[in-house]
Amino acid sequence: MQLVATPALARPTSALLDSYGRAGTDLRVSLTDRCNLRCSYCMPAEGLDWLPNADVLTDDEVVRLITIAVQRLGVLEVRFTGGEPLIRRGLTDIVARTARLEPRPHISVTTNGIGLERVAPALAAAGLDRVNVSLDTVRPDTFRAITRRDRFDDVVRGLAAAAAAGLSPVKVNAVLLRGSNDDQAAELLGWCLAHGYELRFIEQMPLDAQHGWSREAMITADEILTALRSTYDLTPHPAERGSAPAELFLVNGGPGTVGVIGSVTRPFCGDCDRVRLTADGQVRNCLFAREESDLRTALRSGADDAEIAARWRRAMWTKRAGHGIDDESFLQPTRPMSAIGG
C-alpha cells in the first residue's frame, strides 16, 4: 500500500488517525514489564531492572485509558500483553471491566501460557475472547534451552485449558532461532494442527534487551516457508488480509492454516492499525519507535478525558510511514519487547 500524507488541514478531531490516513483501532496494552521466562531472544538470563511499582499504571488507570480509547478514539480491539500479563493480579478484573464497555471491544491476551491452566476459566467468564500463546518448540529440551526455564508442560496444559474454556481460536506464536529450533518448523506446525491451534511464525525482531539481533542471524519469512513446504503443501489463503500482520496459508488445501509474520523482510506498515500503551502509561505508535508520549502524567495531574484523548490523537498523528529497519540510520528502540508490549 502506498502511503500518501494527509494535508495538515485534515488533522482529525475524533478518530485515532495518523498523517498517512491510518486509523489506530487495535490497542495493545502492556500490563507489566515483568516475565517469568528468560527467552534468549528477549532478555538476559539474569533478567532486567523492572519498572518501579509506583510508575506502573493502576488497574483503574488502565481501564480509564482503555475506556477513552474505545469510546472517544474508535478502538475496536484490545489486547493485553506484557512482559507476561498473567503476572498482573488484577488481569481478570481489568478484562471484565473492559468487556462491559459500550461499544464492547474484542479482547485478547498474549501470554507465555504459564499459569493459563489455572486462570483460563475465570478469564473466559470475565469476557476474554481468545489467547495468543508463545511456544517456539514442542521439544522440552529445546524449550528449556530457549526460555532458560523447565516449564514446557505448564504451557501445554495452559493451551489445552484455553481451548477447553472456549478461548478460541487458540493461536500459537513461534520464533525460529538459527541453530536452535530452525529445524523444527514442520514439526511444530504438525503438532498445532493435531491440537487444533492456529500457528503463526514471527520473524525475530530487533527488540531484545541485549541488542544482539542481527539480520544475518534472523530466520526470514522465505526460509520459514521453504522449511514448511518441505513437508506441507501451502497455498495462499483466499481471505482478504486487511490489516492482519500474518500472511495466511492453507495447509494441504485446508481447513488448517499457518501464518507467517515477516515484520522485517515483508513489512506491512502501510496497513498498520496498531497503537501501544506501555505499563507505565506511555503511548508508542510503532513497536520500533524511539519516541513515546506520556499519558500517565496527564492522568495523575487531573486531566479530563477530553484532554487525554487530545494528547493521544496528537501522539498518533506523528506515526511514521514505516519502521525503517532497512534504513542505514535505524536504531533499535531503547526499551526491549518486554517493556513495550507485543
C-alpha angles and dihedrals in degrees: 000000000000113000118224118189115240113233113258091242088064091063107147125248100193120009120071096252134159127214091266094059097255116140122218102225099144112072120194111199119196109208097185140359091218124103136183094215129065103210110190094229092053112037143355122270092255092054126228140283101274124219114271110257091241090060095054117093115253120237090258091050091050092051092046092054092046089050091052090048094050101038101034106023105039100247110167103178131043122192121185115216140161152144079296111333095198087070089067106097093206096052097109092049092046089052092049093050091047091051090055093059120113115252090033114225124215106260128207140159131218109209143158087236098240106137093010092114089064100042104033095094093048092047091050091049090050091057106267109155103199148335139234112209123196112228121154099180144011093218112096093211093052090046090053092049094050099041098032087226133095097229105116095119091051091056093047091051090047092055091050091048092051091052092047090051091054096250091146147202087038106207126199121208117204135183120198117216123199112250093007115065103344090113092057104067097106091042092054092047092051091051093050093048090051091053097042096247124140111235124211121185114207125199111240107259132208094258103105119128091230093056088226097133118124131178090227093059095044119104104231129219089251091055091048092052092047090053092049093047090058086074108016139045108237124194127176113265111249094222119103110261096212112167094337111128094217126081101221126216133187112235114225090341096312164222084167116073141191128199132208121202107200097185092161107033099026104033119189097193093131091068099035114141098172132116125177136215117197124218090256094053104263122142115227116184094192134029088233099044118124092198126079134185118220117231097157094072091051090049093051094042094061101260113163124235093263092055093047090049090050091051090050092051091050090051093050093048090067095058110133125236092250144352094263098217090144092053116102089227093056114131123191113246115265091231119067125229092265090063097041104048124234 
